[in-house]
Amino acid sequence: MLIAQIKSLAKENFDETRSFRREMHQNPELSFKEFKTQKRIKSYLEGIGITNITTCATTGLVALIEGKNPEKKTVALRADIDALPIHEENNVSYSSKNAGVMHACGHDVHTSCLLGAAKILNNLRSEFEGTIKLVIQPGEEKLPGGASIMIQEGVLNNPDVDAMIGQHVMPLIDAGKVGFRKGLYMASADEIYITIHGKGGHGAHPHLNIDPIAIAAQVITGLQQIVSRSAKPAIPSVLSIGKIIGLGATNVIPDKVEMEGTFRTFNEEWRMEAHSKIEEVVKNITTALGGTCDVEVRKGYPFLYNDDEKTENAKQAAIDYLGAENVEELEIWPAGEDFAYFSQQVPSCFYRLGIRNESAGITSMLHTPTFDIDEKALEVGVGLMAYAAIRELGA
């Protein structure tokens, strides 16, 4: 009966959910600058009768929906609201109006689904015991991550959060389906910044110079040995250099080369050991070849861990709500996500919402200028999040 009621409400509210998603997609704001988005979300919550709202992390919001016996248990639902510095290339009526800024990671979807679920939960608050805490988080895409700031400001307290649920779009899963994984799911994500100093000069006289480009080539090769020869094979690790700047020319050896990259893994002890090895490899190779270097490994988000019990509860909710044929098992995913901060503080489940539709050409990956969704996923995202929250409360 409850599932049928939630499905009916999700369907009834679909146009409103889609409209909010499109409005948000047209008006994206970068990390920690989401002031207009925050104002719009607050207005929406107040409009559906939710008034217990507070500000957190400057541009974030926290709101409470209290059922019967609100002290019994608290389940938090999280959505992120920031966009990315990407110029949208989609030719759709709701494409970004802010040049160079785009919701290319689905945060507009996460937020509209959360608000749609909030409307349902507020309407059904006499049907469950406990409290739903809505965590509307800024700055997921930028260090130090809005989740860490919200935690510092007490988002998990008053009332204390007993379980937390997060939902994220997945372009590899068809719309209408969802995916779950217990235990380790997403990687820690650290940033690497390297500057190699040499001695520039004419390319025809390399013996008179200290070539930082040649040193950089050796450094990149050496760094790959950290993953292939120092990491335990059982611990997934990725080390990628994605940016190299060496402002020389065909006949000019530059004075320096700057490089940036990322290191990702799923084990904190190995993570710290690898940080030391990165610095050691860069310094030793550079010194041996006559140069000097600056190395910074900037610690990012921790790995994301899905609590077995909470994930099983949410997965069973999905099976009940969508049918087992629409619930998939996820593989480990080496991308980073600051929901990980929440997952290391309270028992959590972070699952994936399918948005793909190959027949409609909706196949672009996250963080690309052509990213979009099959909007029928919104109805699934709204209803499942509402049902999973009520099921976790024990109703």
Secondary structure as UniProt FT lines:
FT   HELIX           2..12
FT   HELIX           14..26
FT   TURN            31..32
FT   HELIX           35..47
FT   TURN            48..49
FT   STRAND          53..56
FT   TURN            57..59
FT   STRAND          60..66
FT   TURN            70..71
FT   STRAND          74..80
FT   STRAND          83..84
FT   TURN            93..94
FT   TURN            99..100
FT   HELIX           107..123
FT   HELIX           125..127
FT   STRAND          131..137
FT   TURN            140..141
FT   TURN            143..144
FT   HELIX           146..152
FT   TURN            153..160
FT   STRAND          163..174
FT   TURN            175..176
FT   STRAND          178..180
FT   STRAND          183..186
FT   STRAND          188..197
FT   STRAND          201..202
FT   TURN            203..204
FT   HELIX           206..208
FT   HELIX           212..225
FT   HELIX           226..230
FT   TURN            233..234
FT   STRAND          237..245
FT   TURN            250..251
FT   STRAND          252..253
FT   STRAND          256..265
FT   HELIX           268..288
FT   TURN            289..290
FT   STRAND          292..301
FT   STRAND          304..306
FT   HELIX           308..322
FT   HELIX           324..326
FT   STRAND          327..329
FT   HELIX           339..343
FT   TURN            344..345
FT   STRAND          348..357
FT   HELIX           358..360
FT   TURN            366..367
FT   TURN            369..370
FT   TURN            375..376
FT   HELIX           377..393
//
